[in-house]
């Protein structure tokens, strides 16, 4: 394949990609308006809030239990110390 044909193909591909981003940019926001208007219902808003709260609490617990000797929930070192004392006898 001659260099000229490769260059023409690359230039054509560049122009197509450039036009694609122009179309994407001209389309406006990423969230459709009905999704933004939908949670006006009080029950749905409360459920969204509760869901977000539960997910964030779950993530907090996962990260907190990753370091058992510090944080809000601490694991006692007494069993480890007793096991070490037994091993050192």
VEXGU-95010 format. One record per residue: residue number from 1; residue in one letter; x, y, z of N, C-alpha, C in turn. Coordinates in pm, whole numbers, plus 50000, padded with zeros to 5 digits. Layout:
<pts>
<i: NUM; aa: A; n.x: X; n.y: Y; n.z: Z; ca.x: X; ca.y: Y; ca.z: Z; c.x: X; c.y: Y; c.z: Z>
...
</pts>
This chain:
<pts>
<i: 1; aa: X; n.x: 50085; n.y: 49884; n.z: 50000; ca.x: 50000; ca.y: 50000; ca.z: 50000; c.x: 50091; c.y: 50124; c.z: 50000>
<i: 2; aa: X; n.x: 50075; n.y: 50212; n.z: 49906; ca.x: 50160; ca.y: 50331; ca.z: 49899; c.x: 50136; c.y: 50424; c.z: 50018>
<i: 3; aa: X; n.x: 50238; n.y: 50504; n.z: 50048; ca.x: 50231; ca.y: 50596; ca.z: 50160; c.x: 50120; c.y: 50698; c.z: 50143>
<i: 4; aa: X; n.x: 50093; n.y: 50736; n.z: 50021; ca.x: 49990; ca.y: 50837; ca.z: 49994; c.x: 49853; c.y: 50783; c.z: 50033>
<i: 5; aa: X; n.x: 49826; n.y: 50655; n.z: 50003; ca.x: 49696; ca.y: 50596; ca.z: 50037; c.x: 49680; c.y: 50585; c.z: 50188>
<i: 6; aa: X; n.x: 49788; n.y: 50549; n.z: 50258; ca.x: 49781; ca.y: 50540; ca.z: 50404; c.x: 49756; c.y: 50678; c.z: 50464>
<i: 7; aa: X; n.x: 49822; n.y: 50778; n.z: 50409; ca.x: 49804; ca.y: 50915; ca.z: 50457; c.x: 49661; c.y: 50963; c.z: 50431>
<i: 8; aa: X; n.x: 49606; n.y: 50932; n.z: 50315; ca.x: 49469; ca.y: 50972; ca.z: 50283; c.x: 49369; c.y: 50902; c.z: 50376>
<i: 9; aa: X; n.x: 49392; n.y: 50773; n.z: 50403; ca.x: 49304; ca.y: 50700; ca.z: 50494; c.x: 49309; c.y: 50758; c.z: 50636>
<i: 10; aa: X; n.x: 49429; n.y: 50792; n.z: 50682; ca.x: 49445; ca.y: 50850; ca.z: 50815; c.x: 49377; c.y: 50986; c.z: 50823>
<i: 11; aa: X; n.x: 49391; n.y: 51066; n.z: 50719; ca.x: 49329; ca.y: 51197; ca.z: 50715; c.x: 49176; c.y: 51186; c.z: 50714>
<i: 12; aa: X; n.x: 49124; n.y: 51091; n.z: 50638; ca.x: 48980; ca.y: 51068; ca.z: 50635; c.x: 48929; c.y: 51024; c.z: 50772>
<i: 13; aa: X; n.x: 49001; n.y: 50934; n.z: 50836; ca.x: 48962; ca.y: 50888; ca.z: 50969; c.x: 48964; c.y: 51003; c.z: 51069>
<i: 14; aa: X; n.x: 49065; n.y: 51089; n.z: 51061; ca.x: 49074; ca.y: 51204; ca.z: 51149; c.x: 48953; c.y: 51296; c.z: 51129>
<i: 15; aa: X; n.x: 48917; n.y: 51321; n.z: 51005; ca.x: 48803; ca.y: 51409; ca.z: 50977; c.x: 48672; c.y: 51349; c.z: 51029>
<i: 16; aa: X; n.x: 48657; n.y: 51217; n.z: 51015; ca.x: 48536; ca.y: 51150; ca.z: 51064; c.x: 48529; c.y: 51163; c.z: 51216>
<i: 17; aa: X; n.x: 48640; n.y: 51139; n.z: 51283; ca.x: 48642; ca.y: 51151; ca.z: 51429; c.x: 48618; c.y: 51295; c.z: 51474>
<i: 18; aa: X; n.x: 48671; n.y: 51390; n.z: 51400; ca.x: 48649; ca.y: 51530; ca.z: 51433; c.x: 48501; c.y: 51566; c.z: 51420>
<i: 19; aa: X; n.x: 48437; n.y: 51519; n.z: 51315; ca.x: 48294; ca.y: 51545; ca.z: 51296; c.x: 48211; c.y: 51476; c.z: 51405>
<i: 20; aa: X; n.x: 48255; n.y: 51359; n.z: 51447; ca.x: 48183; ca.y: 51288; ca.z: 51554; c.x: 48183; c.y: 51370; c.z: 51681>
<i: 21; aa: X; n.x: 48297; n.y: 51427; n.z: 51718; ca.x: 48303; ca.y: 51507; ca.z: 51840; c.x: 48227; c.y: 51638; c.z: 51826>
<i: 22; aa: X; n.x: 48218; n.y: 51690; n.z: 51706; ca.x: 48136; ca.y: 51810; ca.z: 51684; c.x: 47989; c.y: 51776; c.z: 51709>
<i: 23; aa: X; n.x: 47945; n.y: 51661; n.z: 51660; ca.x: 47805; ca.y: 51618; ca.z: 51681; c.x: 47779; c.y: 51592; c.z: 51828>
<i: 24; aa: X; n.x: 47873; n.y: 51526; n.z: 51897; ca.x: 47855; ca.y: 51497; ca.z: 52040; c.x: 47849; c.y: 51627; c.z: 52119>
<i: 25; aa: X; n.x: 47933; n.y: 51723; n.z: 52086; ca.x: 47935; ca.y: 51850; ca.z: 52157; c.x: 47808; c.y: 51929; c.z: 52132>
<i: 26; aa: X; n.x: 47753; n.y: 51920; n.z: 52014; ca.x: 47633; ca.y: 51997; ca.z: 51980; c.x: 47507; c.y: 51936; c.z: 52039>
<i: 27; aa: X; n.x: 47514; n.y: 51811; n.z: 52086; ca.x: 47393; ca.y: 51745; ca.z: 52136; c.x: 47351; c.y: 51795; c.z: 52272>
<i: 28; aa: X; n.x: 47434; n.y: 51870; n.z: 52343; ca.x: 47395; ca.y: 51927; ca.z: 52472; c.x: 47445; c.y: 51844; c.z: 52587>
<i: 29; aa: X; n.x: 47368; n.y: 51844; n.z: 52698; ca.x: 47406; ca.y: 51775; ca.z: 52820; c.x: 47402; c.y: 51624; c.z: 52806>
<i: 30; aa: X; n.x: 47456; n.y: 51558; n.z: 52905; ca.x: 47463; ca.y: 51413; ca.z: 52900; c.x: 47342; c.y: 51346; c.z: 52965>
<i: 31; aa: X; n.x: 47274; n.y: 51416; n.z: 53057; ca.x: 47156; ca.y: 51358; ca.z: 53121; c.x: 47029; c.y: 51406; c.z: 53052>
<i: 32; aa: X; n.x: 46943; n.y: 51313; n.z: 53014; ca.x: 46817; ca.y: 51354; ca.z: 52952; c.x: 46728; c.y: 51428; c.z: 53053>
<i: 33; aa: X; n.x: 46651; n.y: 51523; n.z: 53005; ca.x: 46565; ca.y: 51603; ca.z: 53091; c.x: 46464; c.y: 51520; c.z: 53168>
<i: 34; aa: X; n.x: 46400; n.y: 51415; n.z: 53110; ca.x: 46305; ca.y: 51338; ca.z: 53189; c.x: 46366; c.y: 51274; c.z: 53314>
<i: 35; aa: X; n.x: 46491; n.y: 51236; n.z: 53307; ca.x: 46555; ca.y: 51176; ca.z: 53425; c.x: 46575; c.y: 51282; c.z: 53532>
<i: 36; aa: X; n.x: 46603; n.y: 51405; n.z: 53493; ca.x: 46620; ca.y: 51512; ca.z: 53591; c.x: 46488; c.y: 51554; c.z: 53654>
<i: 37; aa: X; n.x: 46380; n.y: 51543; n.z: 53580; ca.x: 46249; ca.y: 51584; ca.z: 53629; c.x: 46181; c.y: 51472; c.z: 53707>
<i: 38; aa: X; n.x: 46214; n.y: 51347; n.z: 53678; ca.x: 46143; ca.y: 51232; ca.z: 53733; c.x: 46138; c.y: 51227; c.z: 53885>
<i: 39; aa: X; n.x: 46247; n.y: 51245; n.z: 53961; ca.x: 46236; ca.y: 51221; ca.z: 54105; c.x: 46173; c.y: 51335; c.z: 54183>
<i: 40; aa: X; n.x: 46070; n.y: 51397; n.z: 54132; ca.x: 45998; ca.y: 51500; ca.z: 54206; c.x: 45905; c.y: 51436; c.z: 54310>
<i: 41; aa: X; n.x: 45877; n.y: 51309; n.z: 54294; ca.x: 45793; ca.y: 51237; ca.z: 54387; c.x: 45866; c.y: 51225; c.z: 54521>
<i: 42; aa: X; n.x: 45797; n.y: 51252; n.z: 54632; ca.x: 45860; ca.y: 51251; ca.z: 54764; c.x: 45910; c.y: 51113; c.z: 54801>
<i: 43; aa: X; n.x: 45835; n.y: 51011; n.z: 54770; ca.x: 45875; ca.y: 50874; ca.z: 54804; c.x: 46000; c.y: 50836; c.z: 54725>
<i: 44; aa: X; n.x: 46004; n.y: 50869; n.z: 54597; ca.x: 46121; ca.y: 50836; ca.z: 54516; c.x: 46245; c.y: 50913; c.z: 54564>
<i: 45; aa: X; n.x: 46226; n.y: 51039; n.z: 54599; ca.x: 46338; ca.y: 51117; ca.z: 54650; c.x: 46392; c.y: 51057; c.z: 54779>
<i: 46; aa: X; n.x: 46301; n.y: 51017; n.z: 54868; ca.x: 46343; ca.y: 50955; ca.z: 54994; c.x: 46413; c.y: 50822; c.z: 54969>
<i: 47; aa: X; n.x: 46363; n.y: 50744; n.z: 54873; ca.x: 46428; ca.y: 50616; ca.z: 54842; c.x: 46567; c.y: 50637; c.z: 54781>
<i: 48; aa: X; n.x: 46581; n.y: 50737; n.z: 54693; ca.x: 46714; ca.y: 50767; ca.z: 54637; c.x: 46811; c.y: 50808; c.z: 54748>
<i: 49; aa: X; n.x: 46763; n.y: 50891; n.z: 54841; ca.x: 46847; ca.y: 50935; ca.z: 54951; c.x: 46885; c.y: 50818; c.z: 55040>
<i: 50; aa: X; n.x: 46789; n.y: 50732; n.z: 55072; ca.x: 46816; ca.y: 50615; ca.z: 55156; c.x: 46913; c.y: 50518; c.z: 55088>
<i: 51; aa: X; n.x: 46896; n.y: 50499; n.z: 54959; ca.x: 46986; ca.y: 50412; ca.z: 54884; c.x: 47129; c.y: 50467; c.z: 54886>
<i: 52; aa: X; n.x: 47143; n.y: 50595; n.z: 54862; ca.x: 47275; ca.y: 50657; ca.z: 54866; c.x: 47337; c.y: 50646; c.z: 55004>
<i: 53; aa: X; n.x: 47257; n.y: 50663; n.z: 55108; ca.x: 47306; ca.y: 50651; ca.z: 55245; c.x: 47352; c.y: 50508; c.z: 55275>
<i: 54; aa: X; n.x: 47275; n.y: 50409; n.z: 55233; ca.x: 47312; ca.y: 50269; ca.z: 55258; c.x: 47437; c.y: 50228; c.z: 55181>
<i: 55; aa: X; n.x: 47449; n.y: 50274; n.z: 55058; ca.x: 47567; ca.y: 50241; ca.z: 54980; c.x: 47692; c.y: 50305; c.z: 55041>
<i: 56; aa: X; n.x: 47680; n.y: 50431; n.z: 55083; ca.x: 47796; ca.y: 50496; ca.z: 55143; c.x: 47831; c.y: 50434; c.z: 55277>
<i: 57; aa: X; n.x: 47731; n.y: 50391; n.z: 55356; ca.x: 47760; ca.y: 50323; ca.z: 55483; c.x: 47828; c.y: 50189; c.z: 55459>
<i: 58; aa: X; n.x: 47785; n.y: 50118; n.z: 55358; ca.x: 47849; ca.y: 49991; ca.z: 55325; c.x: 47994; c.y: 50010; c.z: 55285>
<i: 59; aa: X; n.x: 48020; n.y: 50109; n.z: 55202; ca.x: 48158; ca.y: 50137; ca.z: 55162; c.x: 48242; c.y: 50180; c.z: 55282>
<i: 60; aa: X; n.x: 48184; n.y: 50260; n.z: 55372; ca.x: 48257; ca.y: 50300; ca.z: 55492; c.x: 48294; c.y: 50178; c.z: 55576>
<i: 61; aa: X; n.x: 48200; n.y: 50087; n.z: 55596; ca.x: 48230; ca.y: 49967; ca.z: 55674; c.x: 48336; c.y: 49881; c.z: 55609>
<i: 62; aa: X; n.x: 48331; n.y: 49868; n.z: 55480; ca.x: 48432; ca.y: 49787; ca.z: 55410; c.x: 48570; c.y: 49848; c.z: 55430>
<i: 63; aa: X; n.x: 48581; n.y: 49979; n.z: 55412; ca.x: 48712; ca.y: 50043; ca.z: 55429; c.x: 48756; c.y: 50047; c.z: 55575>
<i: 64; aa: X; n.x: 48659; n.y: 50058; n.z: 55667; ca.x: 48694; ca.y: 50061; ca.z: 55809; c.x: 48741; c.y: 49924; c.z: 55857>
<i: 65; aa: X; n.x: 48679; n.y: 49818; n.z: 55810; ca.x: 48718; ca.y: 49685; ca.z: 55853; c.x: 48846; c.y: 49637; c.z: 55782>
<i: 66; aa: X; n.x: 48894; n.y: 49713; n.z: 55686; ca.x: 49019; ca.y: 49679; ca.z: 55620; c.x: 49138; c.y: 49699; c.z: 55714>
<i: 67; aa: X; n.x: 49124; n.y: 49793; n.z: 55808; ca.x: 49228; ca.y: 49816; ca.z: 55909; c.x: 49166; c.y: 49787; c.z: 56046>
<i: 68; aa: X; n.x: 49172; n.y: 49662; n.z: 56094; ca.x: 49100; ca.y: 49624; ca.z: 56215; c.x: 49153; c.y: 49686; c.z: 56343>
<i: 69; aa: X; n.x: 49277; n.y: 49734; n.z: 56345; ca.x: 49331; ca.y: 49788; ca.z: 56470; c.x: 49307; c.y: 49938; c.z: 56485>
<i: 70; aa: X; n.x: 49242; n.y: 50001; n.z: 56391; ca.x: 49211; ca.y: 50143; ca.z: 56402; c.x: 49075; c.y: 50169; c.z: 56339>
<i: 71; aa: X; n.x: 49023; n.y: 50288; n.z: 56362; ca.x: 48895; ca.y: 50324; ca.z: 56304; c.x: 48783; c.y: 50317; c.z: 56405>
<i: 72; aa: X; n.x: 48661; n.y: 50323; n.z: 56358; ca.x: 48544; ca.y: 50325; ca.z: 56446; c.x: 48522; c.y: 50190; c.z: 56514>
<i: 73; aa: X; n.x: 48540; n.y: 50083; n.z: 56440; ca.x: 48525; ca.y: 49948; ca.z: 56495; c.x: 48663; c.y: 49887; c.z: 56510>
<i: 74; aa: X; n.x: 48707; n.y: 49871; n.z: 56635; ca.x: 48841; ca.y: 49819; ca.z: 56662; c.x: 48831; c.y: 49675; c.z: 56712>
<i: 75; aa: X; n.x: 48923; n.y: 49594; n.z: 56667; ca.x: 48933; ca.y: 49455; ca.z: 56711; c.x: 49036; c.y: 49450; c.z: 56823>
<i: 76; aa: X; n.x: 49004; n.y: 49380; n.z: 56929; ca.x: 49094; ca.y: 49370; ca.z: 57043; c.x: 49220; c.y: 49293; c.z: 57006>
<i: 77; aa: X; n.x: 49332; n.y: 49334; n.z: 57064; ca.x: 49459; ca.y: 49264; ca.z: 57042; c.x: 49480; c.y: 49152; c.z: 57143>
<i: 78; aa: X; n.x: 49392; n.y: 49137; n.z: 57242; ca.x: 49410; ca.y: 49038; ca.z: 57349; c.x: 49422; c.y: 48894; c.z: 57294>
<i: 79; aa: X; n.x: 49339; n.y: 48850; n.z: 57201; ca.x: 49356; ca.y: 48713; ca.z: 57151; c.x: 49491; c.y: 48691; c.z: 57083>
<i: 80; aa: X; n.x: 49539; n.y: 48792; n.z: 57012; ca.x: 49670; ca.y: 48780; ca.z: 56948; c.x: 49782; c.y: 48771; c.z: 57052>
<i: 81; aa: X; n.x: 49769; n.y: 48850; n.z: 57159; ca.x: 49871; ca.y: 48848; ca.z: 57264; c.x: 49871; c.y: 48715; c.z: 57338>
<i: 82; aa: X; n.x: 49751; n.y: 48657; n.z: 57365; ca.x: 49743; ca.y: 48525; ca.z: 57430; c.x: 49803; c.y: 48417; c.z: 57340>
<i: 83; aa: X; n.x: 49776; n.y: 48423; n.z: 57211; ca.x: 49831; ca.y: 48324; ca.z: 57119; c.x: 49982; c.y: 48337; c.z: 57112>
<i: 84; aa: X; n.x: 50033; n.y: 48458; n.z: 57113; ca.x: 50178; ca.y: 48481; ca.z: 57112; c.x: 50243; c.y: 48429; c.z: 57239>
<i: 85; aa: X; n.x: 50173; n.y: 48450; n.z: 57353; ca.x: 50227; ca.y: 48401; ca.z: 57480; c.x: 50233; c.y: 48248; c.z: 57480>
<i: 86; aa: X; n.x: 50130; n.y: 48184; n.z: 57421; ca.x: 50127; ca.y: 48037; ca.z: 57413; c.x: 50239; c.y: 47986; c.z: 57324>
<i: 87; aa: X; n.x: 50267; n.y: 48056; n.z: 57216; ca.x: 50372; ca.y: 48012; ca.z: 57124; c.x: 50512; c.y: 48031; c.z: 57182>
<i: 88; aa: X; n.x: 50526; n.y: 48129; n.z: 57269; ca.x: 50658; ca.y: 48158; ca.z: 57326; c.x: 50694; c.y: 48065; c.z: 57441>
<i: 89; aa: X; n.x: 50601; n.y: 47985; n.z: 57493; ca.x: 50630; ca.y: 47893; ca.z: 57603; c.x: 50718; c.y: 47782; c.z: 57561>
</pts>
